[in-house]
Amino acid sequence: MTVLLGGTWGGVNAAEAARVTIGEAAAEHWPVLPELPERGPGADAVGRTAALLPELAVDLQPHGWRIAPSSAGLGVDRRRAVSYLAEDLHRWADVAGAEGLAVDRLALRVHGPLSLLAGLWLPGGERVLVDAGARRDVVDALAEALASLMRRVREQTEARHIGLVLDEPRAAAAQAGTLPTASGYRTVRALPRDEARRHWSRVLEALDGSADCVWLNAEPRPVSAERSGAFLAGEDGDAVRRAARRLRELAVELVDAAPAVTACLRLGRVDGEAAASVWGLAAAASERGAPERAPVAVGTDLAPETLLHEAERVGVEPALLARWDLIGPGTLDGEATVAGLRGAVAHRTELIDRLAEVG
């Protein structure tokens, strides 16, 4: 049982965020390269991911990041985003060197293909989601970019194991058809489930072993980092919850086909059919997974005692929980803090102790 630690941090000090993450992760867990969106445009999730796309110029407009006309070149916005990521990697290597540590593992978090399609705009002012050809081009570019990024990170940081968190906060809204158009008077047509599967599969196949572990997080959440609150409309509701359930099922199906992939699931108290279905998916994926590690990662929202109690209610064997990854604050959602990282590690220790008592 390992913990993913880090991700989104407050403030602008990349070196300090790296130092804390490395220190708390030690050799047992997966540190996630710090992201500091408060630095401004280019440090946000959409811009950070869009800037990776080869041969596609992107720039920042009042409504968000868009695919720029070909004459725009790299542009200052993309150069800034590229610079932030390069700085973060350099700071990570510098801090590890200064501390005299050989960091064995490092994970990076990027927007997955569905959320990138939802958050990126066309030159004409609509979301990339509305154009089938643009969707294909962007996903192909992302697949190529992530495979290249994994190789580059391995070389620059000298980490022996590289992981990737495909973060999909907008995937459910994209599949539910609740994302508003540029005018705000209509919504973008829902992305078909089969196409969502193709896009995820395309990215996973392109990685082809360049990442040792891939965590697929399709749990929906509001994305407050977008530049206009008007584009947050329609993020929740029954349609999104139904779409989120379908995407969890799809993520677990992909886990069966790709051994390196782990499905991230948010487990809660079993107080209804929706919560019970998530527990059911976690149990099913765990039972089919490898004996040493189940392809499931869960947040640390529930205290270990509560987690065990809810597992008993739905008939999940305690031994399965011991094979799950845990996801600390800053990776699944929210911001990472020193207290939050330490709390996640303590959560893991307490859960292992409780499992030993009942096992």
C-alpha positions as CSV (number, residue, x, y, z in Angstrom):
1,M,0.0,0.0,0.0
2,T,1.6,3.2,-1.2
3,V,0.3,6.8,-1.0
4,L,0.4,9.4,-3.8
5,L,1.6,12.6,-2.1
6,G,1.6,16.2,-3.4
7,G,0.1,17.7,-6.6
8,T,-1.5,21.1,-6.3
9,W,0.1,23.5,-3.8
10,G,-0.8,27.0,-2.7
11,G,1.8,29.8,-3.1
12,V,4.6,30.2,-5.7
13,N,7.6,28.5,-4.1
14,A,8.4,25.4,-6.2
15,A,11.5,24.6,-4.3
16,E,9.8,24.5,-0.9
17,A,6.9,22.4,-2.3
18,A,9.5,19.9,-3.8
19,R,11.4,19.8,-0.5
20,V,8.3,19.0,1.5
21,T,7.0,16.4,-1.0
22,I,10.3,14.6,-1.2
23,G,10.7,14.6,2.6
24,E,7.3,13.2,3.3
25,A,7.2,10.7,0.5
26,A,10.5,9.2,1.5
27,A,11.2,5.9,-0.4
28,E,7.9,4.2,0.4
29,H,5.4,6.4,-1.5
30,W,4.8,8.1,-4.8
31,P,5.6,11.9,-4.7
32,V,3.7,13.9,-7.3
33,L,5.6,16.8,-8.9
34,P,4.3,20.0,-7.3
35,E,1.9,22.3,-9.3
36,L,1.6,25.9,-8.2
37,P,-1.3,27.4,-10.2
38,E,-1.1,30.7,-8.1
39,R,1.9,31.6,-10.3
40,G,-0.6,32.5,-12.9
41,P,-1.5,31.6,-16.5
42,G,0.6,28.7,-17.7
43,A,0.8,27.1,-14.3
44,D,-2.9,26.1,-14.4
45,A,-3.9,22.5,-15.3
46,V,-5.2,23.2,-18.8
47,G,-2.3,25.5,-19.9
48,R,0.3,23.1,-18.4
49,T,-1.1,20.2,-20.4
50,A,-1.9,22.1,-23.6
51,A,1.6,23.5,-23.8
52,L,2.9,19.9,-24.2
53,L,1.1,19.4,-27.5
54,P,3.5,19.2,-30.4
55,E,2.8,21.1,-33.6
56,L,-0.3,22.8,-32.1
57,A,0.1,26.4,-31.1
58,V,-2.0,27.4,-28.1
59,D,-2.5,30.8,-26.5
60,L,-4.7,32.3,-23.7
61,Q,-7.8,34.2,-24.4
62,P,-10.4,35.8,-22.0
63,H,-12.5,32.6,-22.1
64,G,-9.5,30.2,-21.7
65,W,-6.8,28.4,-23.6
66,R,-7.4,27.9,-27.3
67,I,-5.7,26.3,-30.3
68,A,-4.2,29.4,-31.9
69,P,-4.0,30.1,-35.6
70,S,-0.9,28.4,-37.2
71,S,0.7,31.8,-37.8
72,A,0.8,32.5,-34.0
73,G,3.9,30.3,-33.4
74,L,4.7,29.3,-29.9
75,G,3.7,32.6,-28.4
76,V,4.4,34.1,-25.0
77,D,1.6,32.1,-23.2
78,R,2.9,28.8,-24.3
79,R,6.5,29.7,-23.6
80,R,5.5,30.6,-20.1
81,A,3.7,27.3,-19.5
82,V,6.7,25.4,-20.9
83,S,9.0,27.4,-18.7
84,Y,7.0,26.7,-15.5
85,L,7.1,22.9,-16.1
86,A,10.9,23.0,-16.9
87,E,11.4,25.1,-13.7
88,D,9.5,22.6,-11.6
89,L,11.6,19.7,-12.9
90,H,14.8,21.5,-12.4
91,R,13.8,22.5,-8.9
92,W,12.9,18.9,-8.1
93,A,16.3,17.7,-9.2
94,D,18.1,20.5,-7.4
95,V,16.3,19.9,-4.1
96,A,16.9,16.2,-4.3
97,G,20.6,16.8,-5.0
98,A,20.9,19.3,-2.2
99,E,19.3,16.9,0.3
100,G,21.6,14.1,-0.9
101,L,18.6,12.0,-1.9
102,A,18.2,9.6,-4.8
103,V,14.5,9.9,-5.4
104,D,13.5,6.5,-6.8
105,R,9.9,7.5,-7.8
106,L,8.2,10.5,-9.3
107,A,4.7,11.0,-10.7
108,L,3.4,13.8,-12.8
109,R,-0.2,14.9,-13.0
110,V,-1.7,16.2,-16.3
111,H,-5.2,16.7,-17.7
112,G,-6.5,13.6,-19.4
113,P,-7.8,13.7,-22.9
114,L,-11.5,14.2,-22.1
115,S,-10.9,17.1,-19.7
116,L,-8.4,18.7,-22.1
117,L,-11.0,18.5,-24.9
118,A,-13.5,20.2,-22.5
119,G,-11.1,22.9,-21.4
120,L,-9.5,23.8,-24.7
121,W,-11.1,26.1,-27.3
122,L,-11.0,26.3,-31.0
123,P,-9.8,29.5,-32.9
124,G,-13.4,30.3,-33.7
125,G,-14.4,30.5,-30.1
126,E,-16.1,27.1,-29.3
127,R,-14.8,24.2,-27.3
128,V,-12.7,21.6,-29.1
129,L,-15.4,19.1,-28.0
130,V,-17.7,20.4,-30.8
131,D,-15.4,19.3,-33.6
132,A,-14.7,15.6,-34.2
133,G,-11.6,16.2,-36.3
134,A,-10.2,18.6,-33.7
135,R,-10.9,16.1,-31.0
136,R,-8.9,13.4,-32.8
137,D,-6.0,15.7,-33.6
138,V,-5.7,16.9,-30.0
139,V,-5.9,13.4,-28.5
140,D,-3.3,12.2,-31.0
141,A,-1.0,15.1,-30.1
142,L,-1.5,14.5,-26.3
143,A,-0.7,10.8,-26.7
144,E,2.5,11.6,-28.4
145,A,3.4,14.4,-26.0
146,L,2.9,12.3,-22.8
147,A,5.0,9.4,-24.1
148,S,7.8,12.0,-24.8
149,L,7.3,13.7,-21.5
150,M,7.7,10.4,-19.5
151,R,11.0,9.8,-21.3
152,R,12.2,13.3,-20.7
153,V,11.3,13.3,-17.0
154,R,13.1,10.0,-16.5
155,E,16.3,11.5,-18.0
156,Q,16.1,14.8,-16.2
157,T,15.3,13.5,-12.7
158,E,17.1,10.2,-12.9
159,A,14.1,8.6,-11.1
160,R,14.0,4.9,-11.8
161,H,10.2,4.7,-11.7
162,I,8.0,7.3,-13.4
163,G,4.2,7.6,-12.9
164,L,1.5,9.6,-14.5
165,V,-1.8,10.8,-13.1
166,L,-4.4,11.3,-15.8
167,D,-6.7,13.8,-14.1
168,E,-10.2,14.0,-15.6
169,P,-12.2,16.5,-13.6
170,R,-14.3,17.5,-16.6
171,A,-14.8,14.1,-18.1
172,A,-18.2,13.5,-16.5
173,A,-19.5,16.9,-17.6
174,A,-18.3,16.3,-21.1
175,Q,-20.1,13.0,-21.3
176,A,-23.2,14.3,-19.6
177,G,-23.5,17.1,-22.2
178,T,-23.7,19.8,-19.5
179,L,-20.8,22.0,-20.6
180,P,-22.0,25.3,-21.9
181,T,-21.0,26.7,-25.3
182,A,-19.2,30.0,-25.6
183,S,-22.5,31.9,-25.7
184,G,-23.7,30.2,-22.5
185,Y,-27.2,29.7,-24.0
186,R,-26.6,26.1,-25.1
187,T,-24.6,23.1,-24.0
188,V,-22.1,21.1,-26.0
189,R,-23.4,17.7,-27.2
190,A,-22.5,14.8,-25.0
191,L,-19.3,12.9,-25.9
192,P,-20.3,9.3,-26.7
193,R,-19.0,6.6,-24.3
194,D,-17.3,4.7,-27.1
195,E,-15.4,7.7,-28.1
196,A,-14.3,8.4,-24.5
197,R,-13.0,4.8,-24.4
198,R,-11.1,5.3,-27.7
199,H,-9.5,8.5,-26.4
200,W,-8.4,6.9,-23.1
201,S,-7.2,3.8,-24.9
202,R,-5.2,5.9,-27.4
203,V,-3.3,7.7,-24.7
204,L,-2.6,4.5,-22.7
205,E,-1.4,2.6,-25.7
206,A,0.9,5.5,-26.7
207,L,2.6,5.4,-23.3
208,D,3.6,1.8,-24.0
209,G,5.7,1.3,-20.9
210,S,7.2,4.8,-20.7
211,A,5.3,5.2,-17.4
212,D,5.6,2.5,-14.8
213,C,2.2,3.3,-13.3
214,V,-0.8,5.3,-14.6
215,W,-3.6,6.5,-12.3
216,L,-6.8,7.4,-14.1
217,N,-8.9,9.8,-12.0
218,A,-12.3,10.4,-13.6
219,E,-14.0,11.6,-10.3
220,P,-15.8,14.9,-11.2
221,R,-15.2,18.2,-9.4
222,P,-15.6,21.9,-10.1
223,V,-12.6,23.5,-11.8
224,S,-12.3,26.9,-10.2
225,A,-9.1,27.7,-12.1
226,E,-10.9,28.6,-15.3
227,R,-10.8,32.2,-16.1
228,S,-14.5,32.9,-16.3
229,G,-17.0,31.6,-13.7
230,A,-19.6,31.6,-16.5
231,F,-18.0,28.4,-17.8
232,L,-18.5,26.5,-14.6
233,A,-22.3,26.3,-15.1
234,G,-23.8,22.8,-15.3
235,E,-20.9,21.1,-13.5
236,D,-23.1,19.1,-11.2
237,G,-26.6,17.5,-11.2
238,D,-28.0,14.1,-11.9
239,A,-26.7,14.0,-15.5
240,V,-23.1,14.5,-14.3
241,R,-23.5,11.9,-11.5
242,R,-24.8,9.3,-14.0
243,A,-22.0,10.1,-16.4
244,A,-19.4,9.8,-13.6
245,R,-20.8,6.4,-12.8
246,R,-20.4,5.3,-16.4
247,L,-16.9,6.6,-16.6
248,R,-15.9,4.8,-13.4
249,E,-17.1,1.6,-15.0
250,L,-15.2,2.4,-18.1
251,A,-12.0,3.1,-16.1
252,V,-12.2,-0.2,-14.4
253,E,-12.7,-2.0,-17.8
254,L,-9.5,-0.3,-19.0
255,V,-7.7,-1.5,-15.9
256,D,-8.4,-5.1,-16.9
257,A,-6.8,-4.4,-20.3
258,A,-3.8,-2.4,-19.1
259,P,-2.0,-3.9,-16.1
260,A,-0.1,-0.7,-15.3
261,V,-3.3,1.4,-15.0
262,T,-5.0,2.1,-11.7
263,A,-8.5,3.4,-11.4
264,C,-9.0,6.2,-8.8
265,L,-12.3,6.0,-6.9
266,R,-13.8,8.2,-4.3
267,L,-15.3,5.9,-1.6
268,G,-17.9,7.3,0.8
269,R,-20.3,5.9,3.4
270,V,-22.7,3.4,1.8
271,D,-25.8,5.5,2.1
272,G,-27.4,4.8,-1.3
273,E,-27.1,3.0,-4.6
274,A,-24.5,5.4,-6.0
275,A,-22.1,4.9,-3.1
276,A,-22.6,1.1,-3.1
277,S,-21.9,0.9,-6.8
278,V,-18.4,2.6,-6.3
279,W,-17.6,0.1,-3.6
280,G,-18.7,-2.7,-5.9
281,L,-16.4,-1.5,-8.7
282,A,-13.5,-1.3,-6.2
283,A,-14.1,-4.8,-5.0
284,A,-14.5,-6.3,-8.5
285,A,-11.4,-4.7,-9.8
286,S,-9.4,-5.8,-6.7
287,E,-10.5,-9.4,-7.0
288,R,-9.3,-9.5,-10.6
289,G,-6.1,-7.7,-9.9
290,A,-2.6,-9.1,-9.3
291,P,-2.1,-10.7,-5.8
292,E,0.5,-8.1,-4.7
293,R,-1.3,-4.9,-5.8
294,A,-4.9,-4.2,-6.7
295,P,-5.5,-1.7,-9.5
296,V,-7.5,0.6,-7.2
297,A,-6.6,3.9,-5.5
298,V,-8.9,5.7,-3.0
299,G,-8.8,9.0,-1.2
300,T,-8.2,9.4,2.5
301,D,-11.6,11.0,3.1
302,L,-12.8,8.2,5.3
303,A,-11.0,7.4,8.5
304,P,-9.5,3.9,8.6
305,E,-12.1,2.7,11.1
306,T,-15.0,4.0,9.0
307,L,-13.4,2.5,5.8
308,L,-13.3,-0.9,7.4
309,H,-16.8,-0.6,8.7
310,E,-18.2,0.4,5.3
311,A,-16.2,-2.4,3.6
312,E,-17.8,-4.9,5.9
313,R,-21.3,-3.5,5.1
314,V,-20.8,-4.2,1.4
315,G,-18.9,-7.4,1.8
316,V,-15.5,-6.3,0.7
317,E,-12.7,-8.5,2.1
318,P,-10.3,-6.5,4.4
319,A,-7.4,-8.2,2.6
320,L,-8.3,-6.4,-0.6
321,L,-7.9,-3.0,1.1
322,A,-4.3,-3.7,2.0
323,R,-3.5,-3.9,-1.8
324,W,-5.0,-0.5,-2.6
325,D,-3.1,2.7,-3.2
326,L,-4.1,5.8,-1.2
327,I,-4.4,9.3,-2.6
328,G,-3.4,12.2,-0.4
329,P,-4.8,15.8,-0.6
330,G,-3.6,17.8,-3.6
331,T,-3.7,14.9,-6.0
332,L,-7.3,13.7,-5.9
333,D,-8.6,17.2,-5.2
334,G,-7.9,20.2,-2.9
335,E,-4.4,21.6,-2.1
336,A,-1.5,19.8,-0.6
337,T,-0.1,21.0,2.8
338,V,2.5,19.7,5.1
339,A,-0.2,18.6,7.6
340,G,-2.2,17.0,4.8
341,L,0.7,14.9,3.5
342,R,1.6,13.8,7.0
343,G,-2.1,13.0,7.7
344,A,-2.2,10.8,4.5
345,V,0.9,8.8,5.6
346,A,-0.6,8.4,9.1
347,H,-3.8,7.3,7.6
348,R,-2.0,4.5,5.8
349,T,-0.1,3.4,8.9
350,E,-3.3,3.3,10.9
351,L,-5.2,1.4,8.2
352,I,-2.4,-1.2,8.0
353,D,-2.5,-1.6,11.8
354,R,-6.3,-2.0,11.8
355,L,-6.1,-4.5,8.9
356,A,-3.6,-6.5,10.9
357,E,-5.9,-6.6,13.9
358,V,-8.9,-7.9,11.9
359,G,-6.9,-10.1,9.5
